[in-house]
Amino acid sequence: MSFKDYMMNLFPTAFMETLYMILVPTLIASIIGFIIAIILVITKDDGLKPNKTVYNTLGLIVNIFRSFPFIILIVAISSFTRLVVGTSIGNTAALVPITVGTAPFIARLIESSLNEVDKGLIEAAKSFGATNVQIIFKVMVKESVPSIVLGVTLTIISVLGYTAIAGAVGAGGLGNVAIVYGYQQFDKNVMFFTVVALVILVQIIQNLGDFLYKKLK
């Protein structure tokens, strides 16, 4: 394949596959991670509803999934992936392990952001008769939104790395292009351009995250 054919045919498709594998899992994992983070924050020892059993059990599960190297996670949950989407190969199949690997990471980031909220604000809300739900969403979440945005930005960049790994095992996207058409076929132009495209994408994501953080702050 000539470099021109690569630019006209292969790269646009691979780029869209990469965006697909970034946006969909990040959205799903953010929802799951947010729920997990809320449960962890309210059930900790000094939380709104302390429950050591729930906190320790959920924290253990999160830590277990966070400890898996992503390439091993893809293989380890391949049966679950086939159960969910009907196959363990392709970019749609990659959504499952990417989501499973990302959700615990987001959960810990959001938990950390929520724990940074000034305790004085929470006590003040309690003194005004605010319910636990109001305290969580109108105080804790509202105050931690800028920090959460930075956390999600970091997560999206990590997910981009996951898509490259998934591409190396047949999921498509820019990672697959770099390996199959760049590395294996010794085409330095394809490899170089793909790497540059990934670097530019990371910069765009980071700059957008920083912009939103400043606006929200």
NORMO-V361622 format. One record per residue. RES is the residue in one letter. SS is DSSP state (H for helix, E for strand, C for the rest). Layout:
# NORMO-V361622
RES;SS  RES;SS
This chain:
# NORMO-V361622
M;C  S;C  F;H  K;H  D;H  Y;H  M;H  M;H  N;H  L;H  F;H  P;H  T;H  A;H  F;H  M;H  E;H  T;H  L;H  Y;H  M;H  I;H  L;H  V;H  P;H  T;H  L;H  I;H  A;H  S;H  I;H  I;H  G;H  F;H  I;H  I;H  A;H  I;H  I;H  L;H  V;H  I;H  T;H  K;C  D;C  D;C  G;C  L;C  K;C  P;C  N;C  K;H  T;H  V;H  Y;H  N;H  T;H  L;H  G;H  L;H  I;H  V;H  N;H  I;H  F;H  R;H  S;C  F;C  P;C  F;H  I;H  I;H  L;H  I;H  V;H  A;H  I;C  S;H  S;H  F;H  T;H  R;H  L;H  V;H  V;H  G;C  T;C  S;C  I;C  G;C  N;H  T;H  A;H  A;H  L;H  V;H  P;H  I;H  T;H  V;H  G;H  T;H  A;H  P;H  F;H  I;H  A;H  R;H  L;H  I;H  E;H  S;H  S;H  L;H  N;H  E;C  V;C  D;C  K;H  G;H  L;H  I;H  E;H  A;H  A;H  K;H  S;H  F;C  G;C  A;C  T;C  N;H  V;H  Q;H  I;H  I;H  F;H  K;H  V;H  M;H  V;H  K;H  E;H  S;H  V;H  P;H  S;H  I;H  V;H  L;H  G;H  V;H  T;H  L;H  T;H  I;H  I;H  S;H  V;H  L;H  G;H  Y;H  T;H  A;H  I;H  A;H  G;H  A;H  V;C  G;C  A;C  G;C  G;H  L;H  G;H  N;H  V;H  A;H  I;H  V;H  Y;H  G;H  Y;H  Q;C  Q;C  F;C  D;C  K;H  N;H  V;H  M;H  F;H  F;H  T;H  V;H  V;H  A;H  L;H  V;H  I;H  L;H  V;H  Q;H  I;H  I;H  Q;H  N;H  L;H  G;H  D;H  F;H  L;H  Y;H  K;H  K;H  L;H  K;C
